[in-house]
Amino acid sequence: MADPRVDKIDMRFVLYDRDVLDRVDTNWFQESYWRKRDLVLDEVFGRGSTLFVSQLDEVWVLRHYRRGGFMTRFTEDKYFWMGLEHTRAFREWRLLSELFDRNMPVPRPVAAYVSREGLSYRASLITACIQNSQSLASMISGGLVREFHWQSIGNTLRRFHDKNVNHMDLNAHNILIDEQQRIFIVDFDKGGFRRDGAWKKNNVDRLLRSLRKISLETGTIFDEDGWSCMLSSYHSAS
């Protein structure tokens, strides 16, 4: 089980597992720290940038929380302060920690960072990288997805739903497949445990929209048989 610790420096807060780390340097949450030391291994651009960085014998993923939609007109990365445990970084770290302890296929959380500024805050999260993995989106684009992948995705999604875990942004970019063909799910921002309900179908529908969007963007044919296989696996899993 994790042994969480919260360090406070002025209005900056860091959450991490004392069984894994002796301390956390707040500089780790600054992109410039890794760039200046030439420790950035890769970078993925989406709403913001996600850095893959080298730390000793591990690869970490640094993600800064950024706004989307209408709110970007007012701020790129500030959120309303409602207490430390309600911040996006702390909530995601604690969710990942619990799921990881239950042997669920998620990345190991390394540390969460929150910097408060009056009634607002900024936040970042570091997780361990799922080594030698590709997103479902990139594998679809490369024509690498097979029937057994769809079956595994259905089984994996059912595992999360059986534990009442709601992923708020389930899409083909947040499903990873490693070189052992194991399925992982990442990016649980705003996710959490919920009572049984229509949100499970909403998760599945959101994934379907994501897959259809990728087909349109890449010019690939949507894999109807693969999707049917995923649904069959999802509904028959226990």
C-alpha positions as CSV (number, residue, x, y, z in Angstrom):
1,M,0.0,0.0,0.0
2,A,1.1,3.5,-0.7
3,D,2.4,5.8,2.1
4,P,1.3,9.2,0.9
5,R,3.1,12.3,2.1
6,V,2.2,16.0,1.4
7,D,5.0,18.6,1.5
8,K,4.2,22.2,1.7
9,I,6.5,25.0,0.7
10,D,4.8,28.4,1.0
11,M,1.7,28.0,-1.2
12,R,3.1,25.0,-3.1
13,F,2.1,21.5,-2.3
14,V,3.6,18.1,-3.4
15,L,2.0,14.7,-2.9
16,Y,4.0,11.6,-3.3
17,D,4.6,8.0,-2.0
18,R,7.3,7.9,0.7
19,D,7.8,4.2,0.0
20,V,9.0,5.1,-3.5
21,L,10.6,8.6,-3.1
22,D,12.6,10.1,-0.2
23,R,11.8,13.6,-1.4
24,V,10.4,15.5,-4.4
25,D,12.1,18.5,-6.0
26,T,9.5,21.1,-7.0
27,N,11.7,21.9,-10.0
28,W,10.7,18.5,-11.4
29,F,7.4,20.1,-12.4
30,Q,9.0,22.8,-14.5
31,E,9.6,21.9,-18.2
32,S,12.7,24.1,-18.2
33,Y,14.4,21.9,-15.6
34,W,14.4,18.9,-17.9
35,R,15.1,20.9,-21.1
36,K,18.2,22.6,-19.6
37,R,19.6,19.2,-18.6
38,D,18.8,17.6,-21.9
39,L,16.7,15.0,-20.2
40,V,13.6,15.3,-22.4
41,L,13.2,12.0,-24.4
42,D,10.0,12.8,-26.2
43,E,7.2,15.3,-26.3
44,V,3.5,14.9,-27.2
45,F,1.4,17.9,-28.1
46,G,-2.3,18.0,-27.4
47,R,-4.1,20.6,-25.4
48,G,-0.7,21.3,-23.9
49,S,2.6,19.5,-24.1
50,T,3.4,16.2,-22.3
51,L,7.0,15.5,-21.6
52,F,8.7,12.2,-21.4
53,V,11.8,12.7,-19.2
54,S,14.7,10.5,-18.0
55,Q,15.0,10.3,-14.2
56,L,17.7,7.9,-13.0
57,D,16.8,4.5,-14.4
58,E,13.1,5.4,-15.1
59,V,11.2,7.4,-17.7
60,W,8.6,9.8,-16.2
61,V,5.7,11.5,-17.9
62,L,5.2,15.2,-16.9
63,R,1.8,16.6,-17.7
64,H,0.7,20.2,-16.8
65,Y,-3.1,20.6,-16.4
66,R,-4.5,23.0,-19.0
67,R,-7.9,24.4,-19.7
68,G,-10.0,23.5,-22.7
69,G,-13.0,24.9,-24.4
70,F,-14.7,28.2,-23.4
71,M,-12.5,28.8,-20.4
72,T,-9.3,29.2,-22.5
73,R,-10.6,32.7,-23.3
74,F,-9.9,33.6,-19.7
75,T,-7.0,31.4,-18.6
76,E,-4.8,28.7,-20.0
77,D,-4.0,26.8,-16.8
78,K,-5.7,28.3,-13.7
79,Y,-8.4,26.5,-11.8
80,F,-10.7,27.7,-8.9
81,W,-9.4,26.8,-5.5
82,M,-11.8,24.6,-3.5
83,G,-9.4,23.0,-1.2
84,L,-6.2,20.9,-1.7
85,E,-7.9,17.5,-2.0
86,H,-10.2,18.9,-4.7
87,T,-7.4,19.9,-7.0
88,R,-7.2,18.0,-10.2
89,A,-3.6,16.8,-9.5
90,F,-4.3,15.5,-6.0
91,R,-7.5,13.8,-7.1
92,E,-5.9,12.0,-10.1
93,W,-2.8,11.0,-8.0
94,R,-4.9,9.4,-5.3
95,L,-7.2,7.7,-7.8
96,L,-4.2,6.3,-9.7
97,S,-2.6,5.2,-6.5
98,E,-5.6,3.2,-5.4
99,L,-6.0,1.6,-8.8
100,F,-2.3,0.8,-9.0
101,D,-2.5,-0.9,-5.6
102,R,-5.4,-3.0,-6.9
103,N,-3.2,-4.2,-9.8
104,M,-5.3,-2.3,-12.4
105,P,-3.5,-1.5,-15.7
106,V,-2.7,2.2,-15.0
107,P,0.6,4.1,-14.8
108,R,2.2,4.3,-11.4
109,P,1.7,7.8,-10.0
110,V,4.9,9.5,-9.0
111,A,4.0,12.9,-7.7
112,A,1.4,15.6,-7.8
113,Y,2.1,19.4,-7.6
114,V,-0.2,22.3,-6.8
115,S,0.7,25.9,-6.7
116,R,-2.0,28.1,-5.1
117,E,-2.4,31.8,-6.0
118,G,-5.2,33.3,-3.9
119,L,-8.5,31.8,-5.1
120,S,-6.9,29.9,-8.0
121,Y,-4.2,27.3,-8.5
122,R,-2.0,25.6,-11.2
123,A,-1.2,21.9,-11.1
124,S,1.0,19.2,-12.7
125,L,1.3,15.5,-12.4
126,I,4.2,13.1,-12.9
127,T,3.6,9.4,-13.6
128,A,5.8,6.5,-14.6
129,C,5.9,5.9,-18.3
130,I,4.3,2.7,-19.7
131,Q,7.5,1.5,-21.4
132,N,7.5,0.4,-25.1
133,S,3.9,1.2,-25.7
134,Q,1.8,2.8,-28.4
135,S,-1.6,4.4,-28.3
136,L,-4.5,2.6,-29.8
137,A,-4.8,5.6,-32.1
138,S,-1.3,5.3,-33.5
139,M,-1.7,1.5,-33.9
140,I,-5.0,2.0,-35.9
141,S,-3.2,4.5,-38.1
142,G,-0.4,2.0,-38.7
143,G,-2.8,-0.9,-39.4
144,L,-1.5,-2.9,-36.4
145,V,-4.7,-3.6,-34.5
146,R,-5.8,-7.2,-34.5
147,E,-8.9,-9.0,-33.2
148,F,-7.2,-10.1,-30.0
149,H,-6.4,-6.4,-29.3
150,W,-10.1,-5.5,-29.5
151,Q,-10.9,-8.5,-27.2
152,S,-8.4,-7.3,-24.6
153,I,-9.7,-3.7,-24.8
154,G,-13.2,-4.9,-24.1
155,N,-12.0,-7.1,-21.2
156,T,-10.0,-4.2,-19.8
157,L,-12.7,-1.6,-20.0
158,R,-15.1,-4.1,-18.3
159,R,-12.6,-4.5,-15.4
160,F,-12.7,-0.8,-14.8
161,H,-16.5,-0.6,-15.0
162,D,-16.9,-3.6,-12.7
163,K,-15.0,-1.5,-10.1
164,N,-17.2,1.5,-10.9
165,V,-14.2,3.6,-12.2
166,N,-15.4,6.4,-14.5
167,H,-12.8,7.6,-17.1
168,M,-14.1,11.0,-18.2
169,D,-12.2,11.1,-21.5
170,L,-11.9,7.6,-22.8
171,N,-10.5,7.8,-26.3
172,A,-8.1,6.0,-28.5
173,H,-5.2,8.2,-27.4
174,N,-5.7,7.2,-23.8
175,I,-5.5,3.5,-24.4
176,L,-2.0,2.1,-24.6
177,I,-0.7,-1.2,-25.8
178,D,2.7,-2.4,-24.8
179,E,5.1,-4.8,-26.5
180,Q,3.6,-7.7,-24.5
181,Q,0.2,-6.7,-26.1
182,R,-1.1,-5.6,-22.6
183,I,-3.7,-2.9,-22.4
184,F,-3.3,0.1,-20.2
185,I,-5.5,3.2,-19.7
186,V,-4.0,6.6,-18.9
187,D,-5.1,10.2,-18.2
188,F,-7.7,9.9,-15.4
189,D,-8.2,13.7,-15.0
190,K,-11.6,14.3,-13.5
191,G,-12.2,10.5,-13.2
192,G,-13.2,8.7,-10.1
193,F,-15.4,6.0,-8.5
194,R,-19.1,6.3,-9.2
195,R,-22.3,4.4,-8.6
196,D,-23.5,2.2,-11.4
197,G,-25.3,4.2,-14.0
198,A,-25.5,5.5,-17.6
199,W,-21.9,6.9,-17.4
200,K,-20.7,3.4,-18.4
201,K,-22.5,3.5,-21.7
202,N,-21.3,7.1,-22.1
203,N,-17.7,5.9,-21.7
204,V,-18.2,3.3,-24.5
205,D,-20.0,5.8,-26.8
206,R,-17.2,8.3,-26.3
207,L,-14.6,5.7,-27.3
208,L,-16.7,4.9,-30.4
209,R,-16.8,8.6,-31.4
210,S,-13.0,8.8,-30.9
211,L,-12.4,5.8,-33.2
212,R,-14.7,7.2,-35.9
213,K,-12.9,10.6,-35.7
214,I,-9.6,8.9,-36.2
215,S,-10.9,7.1,-39.3
216,L,-12.0,10.4,-40.8
217,E,-8.7,12.1,-39.9
218,T,-6.5,9.4,-41.2
219,G,-8.6,8.1,-44.1
220,T,-8.6,4.6,-42.6
221,I,-11.7,2.4,-42.8
222,F,-13.5,2.1,-39.5
223,D,-13.1,-1.4,-38.2
224,E,-16.7,-2.5,-37.7
225,D,-15.8,-6.1,-37.0
226,G,-13.1,-5.0,-34.5
227,W,-15.6,-2.8,-32.7
228,S,-18.2,-5.6,-32.6
229,C,-15.5,-7.8,-31.1
230,M,-14.7,-5.2,-28.5
231,L,-18.4,-4.9,-27.5
232,S,-18.8,-8.7,-27.4
233,S,-15.8,-9.0,-25.1
234,Y,-17.0,-6.2,-22.9
235,H,-20.4,-7.6,-22.4
236,S,-19.3,-11.2,-21.9
237,A,-16.4,-10.4,-19.5
238,S,-16.8,-10.8,-15.7
